[in-house]
């Protein structure tokens, strides 16, 4: 079920969103939803090729394993 949210933006940003929505032949709501989904999906995940590159870095993988072991042993400190 869809939810309604309220978003307060300044006039310049509103005009930019409005123009972008018109250019995409979307409603402002649809453009904002699409943009949010696109941003989240592209910033939260890595592609298969990126993951392959990450996993091929033995030093990085070793550091991650050490970090996970420290967490399991409750030997870590959260730095703010």
Backbone as CSV, one residue per row, in Angstrom:
resi,resn,N_x,N_y,N_z,CA_x,CA_y,CA_z,C_x,C_y,C_z
1,UNK,0.842,-1.164,0.000,0.000,0.000,0.000,0.900,1.243,0.000
2,UNK,0.580,2.213,-0.824,1.399,3.414,-0.910,1.172,4.300,0.307
3,UNK,2.177,5.087,0.622,2.138,6.016,1.749,2.335,7.423,1.230
4,UNK,1.780,8.379,1.902,1.937,9.779,1.556,2.946,10.406,2.498
5,UNK,3.890,11.166,1.939,4.862,11.886,2.750,4.813,13.359,2.379
6,UNK,5.243,14.203,3.289,5.336,15.628,3.032,6.802,15.991,2.945
7,UNK,7.156,16.753,1.941,8.545,17.139,1.721,8.588,18.648,1.521
8,UNK,9.352,19.341,2.327,9.468,20.783,2.210,10.769,21.104,1.467
9,UNK,10.655,21.831,0.375,11.822,22.206,-0.422,11.736,23.697,-0.755
10,UNK,12.884,24.297,-1.062,12.834,25.707,-1.449,12.354,25.840,-2.889
11,UNK,12.020,27.046,-3.278,11.411,27.316,-4.576,12.303,26.880,-5.746
12,UNK,13.608,27.155,-5.652,14.519,26.771,-6.744,14.559,25.265,-6.942
13,UNK,14.626,24.539,-5.837,14.668,23.081,-5.940,13.355,22.551,-6.508
14,UNK,12.244,23.128,-6.060,10.942,22.718,-6.577,10.865,22.910,-8.087
15,UNK,11.330,24.053,-8.569,11.290,24.320,-10.010,12.178,23.330,-10.766
16,UNK,13.309,22.975,-10.175,14.208,21.995,-10.800,13.525,20.621,-10.872
17,UNK,12.884,20.207,-9.790,12.164,18.926,-9.774,11.022,18.946,-10.788
18,UNK,10.292,20.035,-10.799,9.157,20.171,-11.709,9.610,20.069,-13.165
19,UNK,10.711,20.754,-13.504,11.235,20.707,-14.872,11.733,19.302,-15.221
20,UNK,12.400,18.662,-14.277,12.900,17.306,-14.526,11.745,16.333,-14.730
21,UNK,10.709,16.462,-13.915,9.543,15.582,-14.052,8.875,15.792,-15.408
22,UNK,8.743,17.037,-15.799,8.129,17.340,-17.098,8.973,16.741,-18.226
23,UNK,10.289,16.880,-18.127,11.180,16.327,-19.150,11.120,14.820,-19.245
24,UNK,10.847,14.175,-18.132,10.744,12.710,-18.092,9.315,12.230,-18.324
25,UNK,8.404,13.165,-18.479,6.971,12.864,-18.622,6.464,12.020,-17.453
26,UNK,6.817,12.498,-16.263,6.413,11.851,-15.013,5.779,12.906,-14.114
27,UNK,5.043,12.444,-13.140,4.598,13.364,-12.097,5.792,13.630,-11.179
28,UNK,5.706,14.683,-10.404,6.778,14.976,-9.455,6.936,13.812,-8.479
29,UNK,5.831,13.282,-8.002,5.867,12.155,-7.077,6.590,10.952,-7.697
30,UNK,6.249,10.647,-8.946,6.868,9.514,-9.632,8.362,9.739,-9.825
31,UNK,8.742,10.967,-10.187,10.163,11.276,-10.379,10.936,11.118,-9.077
32,UNK,10.380,11.633,-7.983,11.071,11.526,-6.697,11.181,10.074,-6.244
33,UNK,10.128,9.295,-6.446,10.180,7.874,-6.078,11.232,7.147,-6.914
34,UNK,11.211,7.368,-8.221,12.184,6.730,-9.110,13.602,7.135,-8.728
35,UNK,13.806,8.434,-8.486,15.141,8.934,-8.146,15.647,8.331,-6.844
36,UNK,14.780,8.227,-5.855,15.182,7.648,-4.572,15.546,6.176,-4.724
37,UNK,14.717,5.434,-5.447,15.001,4.012,-5.670,16.315,3.844,-6.429
38,UNK,16.523,4.650,-7.466,17.750,4.580,-8.257,18.962,4.871,-7.385
39,UNK,18.898,5.926,-6.583,20.021,6.296,-5.718,20.327,5.193,-4.710
40,UNK,19.303,4.714,-4.034,19.509,3.700,-3.000,20.060,2.411,-3.594
41,UNK,19.503,1.980,-4.712,19.959,0.717,-5.291,21.364,0.825,-5.851
42,UNK,21.774,1.997,-6.301,23.107,2.152,-6.863,24.160,2.516,-5.837
43,UNK,23.755,2.987,-4.679,24.743,3.347,-3.675,24.877,2.284,-2.588
44,UNK,23.945,1.370,-2.514,23.948,0.381,-1.443,24.514,-0.970,-1.855
45,UNK,24.673,-1.188,-3.125,25.095,-2.487,-3.610,26.256,-2.341,-4.574
46,UNK,27.026,-3.396,-4.707,28.107,-3.413,-5.680,27.757,-4.411,-6.776
47,UNK,28.274,-4.146,-7.953,28.033,-5.054,-9.063,28.860,-6.324,-8.875
48,UNK,28.566,-7.334,-9.657,29.328,-8.586,-9.580,30.808,-8.351,-9.864
49,UNK,31.099,-7.492,-10.838,32.502,-7.235,-11.173,33.210,-6.494,-10.035
50,UNK,32.505,-5.556,-9.376,33.093,-4.864,-8.233,33.350,-5.835,-7.083
51,UNK,32.396,-6.746,-6.838,32.568,-7.708,-5.760,33.737,-8.644,-6.054
52,UNK,33.882,-9.039,-7.303,35.005,-9.902,-7.690,36.328,-9.191,-7.406
53,UNK,36.379,-7.903,-7.727,37.592,-7.124,-7.472,37.869,-7.016,-5.969
54,UNK,36.832,-6.767,-5.194,36.990,-6.672,-3.738,37.505,-7.986,-3.170
55,UNK,36.889,-9.098,-3.572,37.275,-10.404,-3.035,38.654,-10.853,-3.499
56,UNK,39.154,-10.276,-4.570,40.486,-10.651,-5.047,41.597,-9.931,-4.279
57,UNK,41.236,-8.954,-3.461,42.209,-8.215,-2.654,42.423,-8.971,-1.337
58,UNK,43.481,-9.776,-1.296,43.718,-10.649,-0.142,43.939,-9.872,1.148
59,UNK,44.611,-8.723,1.071,44.836,-7.919,2.280,43.510,-7.404,2.836
60,UNK,42.659,-6.924,1.960,41.363,-6.412,2.386,40.514,-7.519,2.995
61,UNK,40.445,-8.654,2.332,39.641,-9.771,2.833,40.174,-10.237,4.189
62,UNK,41.493,-10.274,4.324,42.089,-10.653,5.608,41.721,-9.675,6.714
63,UNK,41.764,-8.393,6.405,41.394,-7.374,7.397,39.925,-7.489,7.783
64,UNK,39.076,-7.754,6.803,37.655,-7.919,7.097,37.415,-9.141,7.982
65,UNK,38.120,-10.226,7.695,37.977,-11.438,8.521,38.428,-11.169,9.953
66,UNK,39.556,-10.483,10.089,40.059,-10.144,11.421,39.040,-9.282,12.166
67,UNK,38.471,-8.313,11.463,37.458,-7.458,12.076,36.241,-8.240,12.519
68,UNK,35.789,-9.167,11.702,34.632,-9.993,12.060,34.948,-10.867,13.282
69,UNK,36.169,-11.396,13.338,36.564,-12.201,14.494,36.592,-11.352,15.754
70,UNK,37.085,-10.107,15.634,37.097,-9.201,16.785,35.677,-8.928,17.267
71,UNK,34.756,-8.752,16.344,33.357,-8.513,16.713,32.788,-9.730,17.429
72,UNK,33.063,-10.919,16.908,32.555,-12.147,17.537,33.100,-12.313,18.953
73,UNK,34.338,-11.862,19.185,34.961,-11.967,20.504,34.640,-10.755,21.382
74,UNK,33.822,-9.846,20.838,33.451,-8.628,21.555,34.687,-7.797,21.890
75,UNK,35.648,-7.787,20.964,36.890,-7.021,21.147,36.949,-5.894,20.118
76,UNK,36.111,-4.905,20.324,36.093,-3.770,19.412,35.655,-2.532,20.166
77,UNK,35.886,-1.389,19.549,35.488,-0.122,20.137,34.809,0.707,19.068
78,UNK,33.678,1.275,19.393,32.966,2.156,18.467,33.524,3.563,18.644
79,UNK,34.015,4.136,17.568,34.610,5.473,17.603,33.615,6.445,16.995
80,UNK,33.307,7.498,17.722,32.339,8.486,17.233,33.047,9.656,16.627
